[in-house]
Amino acid sequence: MHALSVLVASLLGLSSLVVAAEYPFDVTTISAPDGSITAKFVSVGATMTELWVKDKFGKARDIILGYDDNSRLLTDTDHPVFNPIVGRYANRIRNGTFSIPITKEPQPDGPNVFHIPTNDHNNEDTLHGGLLGWDRRNWTAVSKSKTSVTFHHLDPADEGFPGTVHAFATHTVENGGILKTTIHATATEKTPIMLTQHIYWNLDAFQGSDNILNHHLHVDSSKVVAVDGDAIPTGEFIDVSGTVFDFRETEKIGFRFNETVGLCGAPCQGYDHCFIYDHDHTVKPGVTLWSDVSGIKLDITTNNPAVQVYTAYWLNTPRKAVHGGPNTTYSSFSAVAIEQEGYIDAINTPEWGIDQIYGPGRDFEWSSTYKFSVVH
């Protein structure tokens, strides 16, 4: 048991939790009592490494991407971000710079201006928290049961963000094919916090198809964040009506795919966009995804106001053995990442009126529920 972990647990009223001092890549397995769902996690990034659910034939499939050697979560230079908790600020930050209070164009050396290392688009912006975001930090397993695991992360102003943040991520599985992830974070100073769970889905598990273009997708969103060539918001929104972004009525992901060339930046084809939900989706699904091949259907409810849909154009990673690897690769359109999140780079877009600054007296809460069923 780490002394620091014990201290954190005590300070936060968690002294009754079992604090696990373990190797970063030790696997924690949780399973629903009815056998409908099994998930595996490692403490690096509080990352989900396998997710097994049953298809329409009653056979279990591992429907998320990943590695056979989980140490590659730290060493893969391509850094595809396979299924971790991403923070302290997910997605992109313009110029790696923001101010508190937020402003449209923070002065480089102005008061209360913060600079985060840039790591995206030729170092024009910061992606997923900096050079070493939360997905590449070792979390500590502080509580485990047969159906649940809770990880704790202490962020002591890493990457240039202000203040210390304590974050607790809890993953739970339930009967009926349900996975829930919740995150609670507290900060000692005012700081931006915007998290996501960066899951890559292939509901066929590479059995019967090699990409997700025929997966059916529904997104309850009539507007998408307009971005520039560095995938940074312009402050405007795109009305999805009559466009390739309109998934309000269910469509196959590839329904007008030839029209998506360049939308995610040249030469990228496909989607890497932030869809703003039209409604509160804590009860009714904001996203539904299913495949005719496996029959597996996924419904996602969340307390987040937006979702990033990324069709994985840049993937080039050897597959897990269960997916036919390692002599075959996860390549473009092998999966779709569906990332429940806030408005991207709202900390540099004050005209939206979105408050992503947390601190004493204002905690951060994130939750998403993934419900699996089958269609025939």
KEKE-3310 file (N, C-alpha, C; in steps of 0.2 Angstrom, whole numbers, plus 5000, padded with zeros to 4 digits):
npx = (5004:5003:5010:5006:4994:4987:4986:4979:4967:4963:4962:4952:4941:4940:4945:4941:4942:4950:4966:4975:4991:5000:5007:5008:5002:4995:4981:4964:4949:4932:4915:4898:4885:4876:4883:4883:4892:4909:4923:4940:4953:4968:4979:4986:4981:4968:4963:4952:4955:4949:4933:4920:4906:4890:4885:4872:4872:4874:4888:4902:4911:4926:4925:4932:4946:4964:4979:4989:5001:5000:5009:5012:5003:5010:5022:5019:5023:5014:5003:4988:4978:4970:4956:4957:4954:4954:4963:4970:4962:4952:4953:4957:4967:4968:4984:4989:4986:4978:4967:4962:4951:4942:4947:4946:4957:4971:4984:5001:5010:5001:4992:4987:4988:4990:5001:5002:5011:5013:5007:5001:4996:5008:5013:5004:4994:4987:4984:4973:4978:4991:5009:5011:4997:4982:4980:4992:4997:5000:4987:4979:4972:4959:4948:4940:4929:4919:4912:4915:4927:4938:4948:4961:4968:4981:4984:4996:4997:5002:5009:5008:4995:4985:4984:4980:4973:4962:4956:4943:4939:4926:4922:4909:4900:4885:4870:4862:4870:4877:4888:4895:4903:4910:4916:4923:4930:4940:4947:4961:4963:4956:4953:4954:4944:4940:4935:4936:4931:4940:4935:4937:4927:4922:4910:4909:4920:4930:4926:4919:4919:4930:4929:4921:4911:4899:4892:4878:4873:4867:4865:4860:4859:4859:4869:4886:4902:4911:4927:4944:4959:4967:4959:4953:4941:4931:4922:4910:4895:4890:4876:4868:4859:4854:4867:4883:4885:4873:4865:4854:4843:4845:4859:4870:4888:4896:4888:4888:4901:4911:4910:4916:4929:4943:4936:4941:4953:4965:4975:4964:4950:4933:4926:4930:4924:4915:4900:4886:4874:4856:4847:4845:4854:4854:4845:4838:4846:4859:4868:4867:4873:4875:4878:4874:4881:4886:4875:4876:4871:4873:4869:4871:4870:4872:4879:4885:4887:4891:4898:4912:4915:4925:4932:4944:4954:4968:4974:4986:4991:4996:4985:4976:4978:4966:4959:4964:4977:4995:4999:4991:4983:4976:4968:4964:4947:4945:4938:4927:4929:4920:4917:4912:4910:4914:4910:4922:4938:4931:4937:4944:4934:4925:4913:4903:4899:4901:4905:4919:4928:4934:4935:4938:4923:4917:4915:4919:4910:4907:4899:4894:4884:4884:4874:4871:4864:4855:4852:4842)
npy = (4994:5011:5025:5038:5035:5030:5042:5050:5044:5044:5058:5061:5055:5041:5031:5018:5011:4998:4999:4997:4992:4990:4983:4993:4987:4977:4967:4970:4962:4963:4956:4955:4947:4939:4935:4943:4953:4957:4965:4972:4980:4991:5000:5011:5025:5022:5012:5004:4988:4976:4972:4962:4956:4948:4942:4941:4927:4922:4921:4927:4942:4952:4969:4981:4990:4988:4982:4967:4967:4977:4986:4994:5004:5015:5016:5016:5025:5030:5033:5030:5031:5021:5018:5025:5035:5052:5067:5082:5090:5086:5082:5097:5111:5127:5133:5128:5136:5146:5157:5162:5172:5166:5171:5177:5178:5175:5184:5181:5183:5187:5192:5178:5168:5153:5140:5126:5111:5109:5097:5093:5094:5099:5105:5116:5115:5109:5092:5081:5084:5086:5082:5071:5066:5062:5049:5043:5042:5034:5028:5024:5009:5009:5003:4988:4975:4961:4966:4979:4993:5005:5019:5030:5046:5057:5073:5084:5098:5095:5096:5110:5115:5124:5122:5107:5092:5079:5064:5052:5038:5027:5011:5000:4985:4978:4967:4962:4967:4980:4993:5005:5021:5032:5048:5058:5073:5084:5101:5111:5124:5136:5129:5123:5109:5095:5080:5064:5047:5037:5028:5015:5008:4992:4983:4971:4965:4961:4950:4944:4957:4970:4984:4999:5005:5000:5000:5005:5021:5033:5049:5061:5076:5092:5101:5104:5107:5119:5119:5124:5122:5116:5109:5116:5125:5137:5145:5145:5135:5121:5118:5103:5098:5091:5087:5078:5076:5073:5063:5061:5054:5037:5032:5022:5023:5025:5031:5043:5043:5047:5060:5065:5067:5076:5083:5081:5087:5088:5074:5068:5057:5055:5056:5067:5075:5086:5084:5092:5089:5088:5087:5083:5069:5060:5050:5045:5038:5046:5043:5029:5014:5001:4984:4975:4963:4956:4959:4966:4979:4995:5007:5023:5033:5049:5062:5072:5086:5084:5075:5067:5061:5050:5042:5036:5038:5039:5027:5015:5001:4986:4973:4966:4948:4942:4949:4945:4948:4947:4951:4958:4974:4987:4998:5013:5017:5006:5006:5015:5029:5035:5048:5054:5070:5088:5104:5107:5115:5125:5134:5143:5149:5160:5166:5156:5154:5144:5136:5129:5129:5124:5121:5125:5123:5120:5105:5093:5082:5067:5056:5041:5028:5013:5003:4987:4977:4965:4964:4957)
npz = (5000:4995:5003:5000:4993:5004:5012:5003:5002:5016:5018:5009:5015:5012:5019:5022:5010:5000:4996:4982:4979:4965:4950:4935:4924:4928:4926:4929:4931:4928:4930:4925:4935:4927:4917:4905:4901:4901:4907:4906:4914:4916:4926:4921:4915:4919:4910:4899:4893:4887:4881:4883:4875:4871:4855:4842:4841:4853:4856:4864:4860:4859:4859:4858:4853:4855:4864:4864:4872:4885:4889:4879:4879:4885:4877:4863:4849:4840:4847:4849:4858:4866:4873:4887:4901:4897:4900:4908:4901:4888:4870:4860:4863:4858:4852:4864:4875:4887:4897:4913:4920:4905:4889:4872:4864:4872:4879:4876:4887:4897:4912:4922:4913:4905:4899:4890:4885:4868:4856:4844:4826:4820:4832:4834:4842:4858:4862:4870:4884:4884:4883:4892:4896:4906:4901:4900:4913:4928:4937:4953:4959:4970:4975:4973:4967:4962:4952:4950:4948:4955:4951:4956:4953:4955:4951:4951:4946:4933:4917:4916:4920:4931:4949:4960:4956:4961:4955:4953:4945:4941:4936:4932:4930:4925:4926:4911:4901:4904:4905:4916:4918:4929:4934:4946:4950:4959:4963:4968:4965:4953:4938:4921:4917:4907:4902:4894:4889:4879:4869:4857:4845:4838:4833:4827:4830:4821:4815:4802:4796:4792:4794:4800:4792:4788:4800:4809:4813:4825:4830:4841:4836:4830:4826:4823:4829:4820:4813:4811:4800:4809:4817:4827:4836:4827:4832:4827:4822:4813:4804:4803:4794:4779:4776:4777:4790:4796:4807:4813:4809:4808:4800:4790:4794:4783:4774:4765:4762:4753:4752:4763:4762:4767:4777:4790:4789:4777:4772:4777:4778:4782:4798:4812:4823:4833:4840:4845:4857:4855:4866:4883:4888:4899:4902:4890:4876:4868:4858:4847:4841:4830:4823:4808:4806:4818:4826:4837:4848:4853:4865:4871:4886:4894:4904:4898:4886:4873:4860:4853:4837:4829:4815:4814:4805:4805:4811:4813:4818:4825:4827:4841:4845:4846:4837:4825:4824:4826:4813:4805:4804:4814:4804:4794:4797:4804:4816:4826:4836:4850:4859:4874:4879:4884:4876:4864:4866:4873:4882:4876:4868:4872:4868:4867:4880:4889:4904:4909:4920:4935:4953:4970:4978:4967:4959:4947:4937:4928:4918:4910:4902:4895:4886:4881:4868:4857:4840:4827)
capx = (5000:5007:5009:5003:4987:4983:4985:4974:4961:4961:4960:4945:4936:4940:4950:4939:4943:4956:4970:4979:4998:5000:5010:5004:4999:4991:4974:4958:4943:4925:4910:4891:4883:4873:4888:4882:4897:4915:4928:4946:4956:4974:4979:4988:4975:4962:4961:4949:4959:4945:4926:4917:4898:4887:4882:4866:4872:4876:4895:4906:4916:4929:4922:4936:4953:4969:4986:4991:5005:4997:5014:5012:5000:5015:5027:5018:5024:5008:4999:4981:4974:4965:4951:4958:4952:4958:4962:4965:4958:4952:4953:4962:4968:4972:4990:4991:4986:4971:4967:4957:4945:4944:4947:4946:4964:4975:4990:5006:5013:4997:4991:4983:4988:4993:5004:5002:5015:5009:5009:4997:4996:5015:5014:5000:4989:4988:4979:4972:4981:4998:5014:5009:4990:4980:4980:4998:4999:4998:4981:4979:4966:4958:4943:4938:4924:4918:4908:4917:4934:4938:4955:4962:4973:4983:4987:4999:4998:5006:5009:5007:4989:4985:4981:4981:4967:4961:4951:4941:4935:4923:4920:4905:4896:4878:4866:4858:4875:4878:4894:4895:4909:4909:4922:4922:4936:4941:4953:4963:4963:4952:4957:4949:4943:4936:4937:4932:4933:4941:4934:4937:4922:4921:4905:4910:4927:4934:4924:4914:4920:4936:4929:4914:4908:4892:4889:4873:4874:4862:4867:4855:4863:4858:4874:4893:4907:4915:4934:4949:4963:4971:4954:4952:4934:4931:4916:4903:4892:4888:4869:4869:4853:4856:4875:4886:4885:4866:4864:4848:4840:4850:4862:4877:4893:4899:4882:4890:4908:4915:4909:4919:4937:4946:4933:4945:4959:4969:4971:4960:4943:4929:4924:4934:4920:4912:4893:4882:4868:4850:4843:4848:4854:4856:4841:4837:4852:4861:4871:4866:4877:4874:4880:4870:4885:4886:4869:4877:4869:4876:4865:4875:4867:4878:4878:4889:4883:4893:4901:4917:4915:4931:4932:4950:4958:4976:4976:4991:4993:4995:4979:4976:4977:4959:4956:4968:4984:4998:5001:4986:4984:4970:4970:4959:4940:4944:4934:4925:4929:4914:4920:4907:4914:4911:4912:4929:4941:4927:4941:4946:4929:4920:4906:4898:4896:4902:4910:4923:4932:4932:4939:4935:4916:4914:4918:4918:4906:4907:4896:4891:4882:4884:4870:4872:4858:4856:4846:4842)
capy = (5000:5017:5029:5043:5033:5030:5049:5053:5040:5047:5065:5062:5051:5035:5026:5011:5008:4994:5003:4992:4994:4985:4985:4997:4984:4972:4967:4969:4959:4963:4953:4955:4941:4935:4933:4946:4957:4956:4971:4972:4987:4992:5006:5016:5029:5019:5010:4997:4984:4972:4972:4956:4956:4943:4944:4938:4920:4920:4921:4933:4946:4958:4974:4987:4989:4988:4979:4961:4969:4983:4991:4998:5010:5020:5016:5016:5032:5033:5035:5030:5033:5016:5017:5027:5042:5057:5073:5085:5093:5081:5086:5101:5118:5132:5136:5126:5142:5148:5161:5162:5171:5164:5176:5174:5177:5176:5187:5176:5184:5191:5189:5172:5165:5147:5137:5118:5109:5107:5090:5091:5098:5102:5109:5121:5115:5103:5087:5076:5085:5088:5077:5066:5067:5057:5042:5040:5042:5028:5028:5018:5005:5010:4999:4982:4970:4957:4970:4986:4995:5012:5021:5037:5049:5063:5077:5089:5103:5092:5099:5117:5117:5126:5118:5100:5089:5072:5062:5045:5035:5020:5007:4995:4981:4976:4962:4965:4970:4987:4996:5012:5024:5039:5051:5064:5077:5090:5105:5115:5130:5136:5126:5119:5101:5092:5074:5059:5040:5037:5021:5013:5002:4988:4979:4965:4962:4959:4943:4945:4963:4973:4991:5001:5009:4998:5000:5010:5026:5038:5054:5066:5082:5096:5105:5101:5112:5121:5119:5126:5117:5113:5106:5121:5128:5144:5148:5144:5129:5118:5115:5096:5097:5090:5086:5071:5076:5072:5056:5062:5048:5032:5030:5019:5028:5026:5032:5047:5044:5050:5067:5067:5068:5083:5086:5080:5089:5084:5070:5063:5055:5052:5061:5068:5081:5087:5084:5095:5085:5093:5086:5080:5062:5056:5044:5043:5038:5052:5039:5022:5011:4994:4981:4969:4957:4953:4960:4969:4986:4999:5013:5027:5039:5052:5069:5076:5090:5084:5069:5067:5055:5049:5036:5032:5038:5039:5021:5010:4998:4979:4971:4960:4942:4940:4952:4943:4951:4954:4952:4962:4980:4992:5004:5018:5015:4999:5007:5022:5032:5039:5051:5058:5076:5094:5108:5107:5121:5131:5138:5148:5152:5163:5168:5151:5155:5137:5136:5123:5131:5120:5123:5125:5124:5117:5099:5090:5076:5064:5049:5038:5022:5009:4997:4982:4972:4962:4965:4951)
capz = (5000:4995:5009:4997:4992:5010:5014:4999:5005:5022:5017:5006:5018:5009:5023:5022:5004:4999:4991:4979:4976:4960:4944:4931:4919:4931:4924:4934:4927:4931:4925:4927:4937:4923:4911:4899:4900:4905:4905:4909:4915:4919:4930:4917:4911:4920:4903:4897:4888:4883:4883:4880:4875:4867:4849:4841:4841:4859:4856:4866:4856:4862:4854:4858:4851:4860:4863:4868:4877:4887:4891:4873:4881:4886:4872:4856:4847:4836:4853:4846:4864:4866:4879:4893:4903:4894:4904:4912:4896:4882:4864:4858:4866:4853:4854:4870:4879:4889:4903:4918:4916:4898:4884:4865:4862:4878:4877:4877:4893:4901:4918:4923:4906:4906:4893:4890:4879:4861:4853:4838:4821:4820:4838:4834:4848:4863:4861:4875:4890:4884:4882:4896:4899:4911:4898:4901:4920:4932:4942:4958:4960:4977:4977:4968:4968:4956:4946:4949:4950:4956:4951:4958:4950:4958:4946:4954:4941:4928:4910:4916:4922:4938:4954:4960:4954:4962:4951:4954:4940:4943:4931:4934:4925:4928:4922:4905:4897:4905:4908:4918:4920:4932:4936:4950:4951:4963:4961:4974:4962:4947:4932:4916:4917:4902:4901:4890:4889:4872:4867:4850:4845:4832:4836:4824:4833:4815:4813:4796:4793:4794:4796:4803:4787:4788:4806:4809:4819:4827:4835:4842:4836:4824:4825:4824:4830:4815:4815:4806:4798:4815:4821:4832:4834:4824:4836:4823:4821:4806:4804:4800:4789:4772:4775:4779:4797:4799:4809:4817:4807:4808:4794:4790:4795:4776:4769:4760:4764:4747:4753:4769:4761:4769:4782:4796:4788:4772:4767:4781:4775:4787:4804:4818:4824:4840:4839:4851:4858:4855:4872:4889:4887:4905:4902:4883:4872:4863:4852:4846:4836:4829:4817:4806:4806:4824:4829:4844:4848:4859:4867:4876:4889:4897:4907:4894:4881:4866:4858:4847:4833:4825:4812:4815:4798:4806:4814:4809:4824:4825:4830:4846:4842:4846:4831:4819:4824:4825:4806:4802:4808:4814:4799:4793:4798:4808:4822:4827:4843:4852:4865:4877:4881:4883:4870:4863:4867:4875:4886:4871:4864:4877:4865:4868:4887:4892:4909:4910:4925:4941:4958:4976:4978:4961:4957:4940:4937:4921:4918:4904:4903:4889:4886:4875:4867:4850:4835:4823)
cpx = (5004:5005:5005:4995:4983:4982:4979:4967:4958:4958:4953:4940:4935:4944:4948:4940:4950:4960:4975:4986:5000:5004:5006:5000:4995:4984:4969:4952:4937:4920:4903:4889:4880:4877:4887:4887:4903:4920:4934:4950:4963:4974:4982:4982:4968:4959:4958:4953:4955:4938:4922:4909:4896:4884:4875:4866:4874:4883:4898:4911:4919:4929:4926:4943:4958:4975:4986:4996:5003:5003:5015:5008:5004:5020:5026:5018:5018:5003:4991:4976:4968:4962:4953:4953:4957:4957:4969:4961:4958:4952:4958:4961:4972:4978:4993:4991:4979:4972:4962:4956:4947:4943:4948:4953:4969:4982:4996:5009:5008:4996:4986:4982:4992:4995:5005:5006:5011:5011:5005:4997:5002:5015:5010:4995:4991:4982:4979:4977:4988:5003:5013:5003:4989:4980:4986:5001:4996:4993:4982:4973:4965:4952:4941:4933:4924:4915:4910:4924:4934:4946:4955:4968:4974:4987:4990:5001:5003:5004:5007:5000:4989:4982:4982:4974:4967:4955:4950:4937:4933:4920:4915:4901:4890:4875:4863:4863:4876:4885:4893:4902:4907:4915:4920:4929:4935:4947:4954:4963:4958:4956:4952:4949:4938:4938:4933:4935:4934:4941:4933:4932:4923:4916:4905:4916:4931:4932:4918:4915:4926:4935:4922:4910:4900:4889:4884:4874:4869:4865:4862:4858:4861:4863:4881:4897:4911:4922:4938:4954:4967:4966:4952:4945:4935:4926:4910:4901:4890:4881:4870:4864:4856:4864:4877:4886:4878:4865:4858:4843:4845:4853:4868:4882:4896:4893:4884:4898:4913:4915:4913:4927:4939:4942:4936:4952:4963:4975:4966:4953:4939:4927:4929:4931:4916:4904:4890:4876:4862:4847:4848:4848:4856:4851:4840:4844:4853:4865:4869:4870:4876:4877:4876:4874:4884:4879:4870:4875:4871:4872:4869:4871:4873:4875:4882:4885:4885:4897:4906:4916:4921:4932:4939:4954:4966:4978:4981:4994:4992:4989:4981:4976:4970:4955:4960:4975:4989:5000:4996:4986:4977:4972:4964:4952:4939:4939:4932:4925:4923:4916:4915:4912:4910:4912:4919:4932:4936:4931:4944:4941:4923:4913:4901:4895:4896:4907:4913:4928:4930:4937:4936:4928:4913:4917:4916:4915:4905:4904:4893:4890:4881:4880:4870:4866:4860:4850:4847:4840)
cpy = (5006:5022:5035:5041:5032:5037:5051:5050:5043:5054:5066:5057:5044:5030:5019:5007:5003:4997:4998:4994:4989:4988:4988:4993:4977:4972:4966:4967:4960:4960:4954:4948:4936:4933:4937:4951:4956:4962:4970:4978:4986:4999:5012:5019:5026:5016:5004:4994:4979:4973:4967:4956:4950:4945:4940:4930:4918:4919:4927:4936:4951:4964:4981:4985:4990:4984:4972:4963:4976:4988:4996:5005:5016:5021:5017:5024:5035:5035:5036:5032:5027:5015:5019:5033:5047:5064:5076:5089:5089:5086:5091:5108:5122:5134:5133:5131:5144:5153:5160:5169:5170:5170:5173:5173:5179:5179:5182:5177:5188:5188:5183:5168:5158:5143:5130:5116:5107:5101:5088:5096:5103:5107:5116:5121:5109:5098:5082:5077:5086:5082:5071:5067:5061:5050:5039:5041:5036:5030:5023:5015:5006:5006:4994:4978:4966:4961:4977:4987:5002:5014:5028:5040:5056:5067:5084:5095:5101:5096:5107:5119:5119:5122:5110:5097:5081:5070:5054:5043:5028:5017:5001:4992:4978:4971:4966:4969:4977:4988:5003:5014:5031:5041:5057:5067:5083:5094:5110:5123:5130:5134:5123:5112:5099:5086:5070:5052:5039:5030:5020:5007:4999:4983:4972:4961:4959:4952:4945:4952:4966:4981:4992:5005:5007:4997:5006:5015:5031:5043:5060:5073:5085:5101:5102:5107:5113:5122:5122:5121:5113:5109:5110:5124:5136:5148:5148:5137:5127:5115:5108:5095:5096:5088:5079:5071:5074:5064:5056:5056:5043:5031:5026:5024:5030:5029:5038:5049:5047:5057:5070:5068:5076:5086:5086:5082:5085:5080:5066:5063:5053:5058:5061:5075:5080:5088:5087:5092:5090:5092:5083:5072:5058:5050:5041:5043:5044:5049:5032:5020:5004:4991:4975:4962:4953:4954:4964:4977:4989:5006:5017:5033:5042:5059:5074:5080:5088:5077:5070:5061:5055:5042:5033:5032:5037:5032:5017:5006:4991:4977:4966:4953:4940:4943:4950:4945:4946:4956:4956:4968:4983:4997:5008:5015:5008:5000:5014:5024:5036:5042:5056:5064:5082:5098:5108:5114:5127:5136:5144:5151:5155:5165:5162:5151:5148:5138:5130:5124:5128:5122:5122:5127:5122:5111:5097:5083:5073:5057:5047:5031:5019:5003:4993:4978:4969:4964:4959:4953)
cpz = (5000:5000:5006:4996:4999:5013:5010:5001:5011:5022:5014:5008:5015:5013:5023:5015:5004:4994:4989:4976:4971:4954:4939:4926:4921:4928:4929:4929:4931:4927:4929:4930:4932:4917:4905:4897:4904:4902:4909:4909:4917:4922:4926:4913:4913:4914:4903:4892:4884:4886:4879:4881:4870:4861:4848:4841:4848:4861:4859:4861:4860:4857:4854:4856:4857:4859:4866:4873:4879:4889:4885:4874:4882:4881:4865:4854:4843:4841:4850:4852:4864:4873:4886:4895:4901:4898:4904:4907:4890:4876:4863:4862:4861:4856:4861:4876:4881:4895:4907:4921:4909:4894:4877:4863:4868:4875:4880:4884:4898:4907:4918:4916:4907:4899:4894:4884:4874:4859:4847:4833:4820:4826:4838:4840:4853:4862:4867:4882:4890:4882:4885:4899:4903:4908:4899:4908:4923:4937:4947:4959:4968:4979:4971:4971:4962:4950:4946:4951:4950:4956:4953:4955:4953:4952:4949:4950:4936:4922:4910:4918:4929:4943:4954:4960:4957:4958:4952:4948:4942:4937:4934:4929:4929:4923:4917:4901:4898:4908:4910:4920:4923:4934:4940:4951:4955:4962:4967:4971:4956:4941:4927:4917:4912:4900:4896:4891:4882:4870:4859:4849:4838:4834:4833:4827:4827:4813:4808:4793:4796:4795:4798:4798:4787:4795:4806:4815:4819:4832:4835:4842:4829:4822:4827:4824:4823:4817:4809:4804:4803:4820:4827:4831:4832:4828:4833:4824:4814:4807:4800:4794:4782:4771:4778:4786:4800:4800:4814:4816:4806:4801:4795:4790:4788:4771:4764:4761:4759:4748:4759:4768:4762:4775:4789:4795:4782:4775:4771:4777:4781:4792:4809:4821:4831:4838:4845:4852:4858:4862:4877:4888:4893:4905:4895:4879:4868:4857:4853:4840:4836:4823:4815:4806:4812:4828:4835:4843:4854:4859:4872:4879:4893:4900:4903:4888:4874:4866:4852:4843:4828:4822:4810:4808:4800:4809:4809:4815:4823:4829:4836:4842:4841:4840:4825:4819:4826:4818:4802:4807:4808:4810:4799:4793:4801:4814:4822:4835:4844:4859:4868:4881:4882:4877:4869:4863:4869:4880:4882:4867:4869:4874:4866:4875:4890:4898:4911:4916:4932:4946:4965:4976:4972:4958:4950:4941:4929:4922:4911:4905:4896:4889:4880:4874:4860:4846:4830:4816)
residu = (MET:HIS:ALA:LEU:SER:VAL:LEU:VAL:ALA:SER:LEU:LEU:GLY:LEU:SER:SER:LEU:VAL:VAL:ALA:ALA:GLU:TYR:PRO:PHE:ASP:VAL:THR:THR:ILE:SER:ALA:PRO:ASP:GLY:SER:ILE:THR:ALA:LYS:PHE:VAL:SER:VAL:GLY:ALA:THR:MET:THR:GLU:LEU:TRP:VAL:LYS:ASP:LYS:PHE:GLY:LYS:ALA:ARG:ASP:ILE:ILE:LEU:GLY:TYR:ASP:ASP:ASN:SER:ARG:LEU:LEU:THR:ASP:THR:ASP:HIS:PRO:VAL:PHE:ASN:PRO:ILE:VAL:GLY:ARG:TYR:ALA:ASN:ARG:ILE:ARG:ASN:GLY:THR:PHE:SER:ILE:PRO:ILE:THR:LYS:GLU:PRO:GLN:PRO:ASP:GLY:PRO:ASN:VAL:PHE:HIS:ILE:PRO:THR:ASN:ASP:HIS:ASN:ASN:GLU:ASP:THR:LEU:HIS:GLY:GLY:LEU:LEU:GLY:TRP:ASP:ARG:ARG:ASN:TRP:THR:ALA:VAL:SER:LYS:SER:LYS:THR:SER:VAL:THR:PHE:HIS:HIS:LEU:ASP:PRO:ALA:ASP:GLU:GLY:PHE:PRO:GLY:THR:VAL:HIS:ALA:PHE:ALA:THR:HIS:THR:VAL:GLU:ASN:GLY:GLY:ILE:LEU:LYS:THR:THR:ILE:HIS:ALA:THR:ALA:THR:GLU:LYS:THR:PRO:ILE:MET:LEU:THR:GLN:HIS:ILE:TYR:TRP:ASN:LEU:ASP:ALA:PHE:GLN:GLY:SER:ASP:ASN:ILE:LEU:ASN:HIS:HIS:LEU:HIS:VAL:ASP:SER:SER:LYS:VAL:VAL:ALA:VAL:ASP:GLY:ASP:ALA:ILE:PRO:THR:GLY:GLU:PHE:ILE:ASP:VAL:SER:GLY:THR:VAL:PHE:ASP:PHE:ARG:GLU:THR:GLU:LYS:ILE:GLY:PHE:ARG:PHE:ASN:GLU:THR:VAL:GLY:LEU:CYS:GLY:ALA:PRO:CYS:GLN:GLY:TYR:ASP:HIS:CYS:PHE:ILE:TYR:ASP:HIS:ASP:HIS:THR:VAL:LYS:PRO:GLY:VAL:THR:LEU:TRP:SER:ASP:VAL:SER:GLY:ILE:LYS:LEU:ASP:ILE:THR:THR:ASN:ASN:PRO:ALA:VAL:GLN:VAL:TYR:THR:ALA:TYR:TRP:LEU:ASN:THR:PRO:ARG:LYS:ALA:VAL:HIS:GLY:GLY:PRO:ASN:THR:THR:TYR:SER:SER:PHE:SER:ALA:VAL:ALA:ILE:GLU:GLN:GLU:GLY:TYR:ILE:ASP:ALA:ILE:ASN:THR:PRO:GLU:TRP:GLY:ILE:ASP:GLN:ILE:TYR:GLY:PRO:GLY:ARG:ASP:PHE:GLU:TRP:SER:SER:THR:TYR:LYS:PHE:SER:VAL:VAL:HIS)
# end
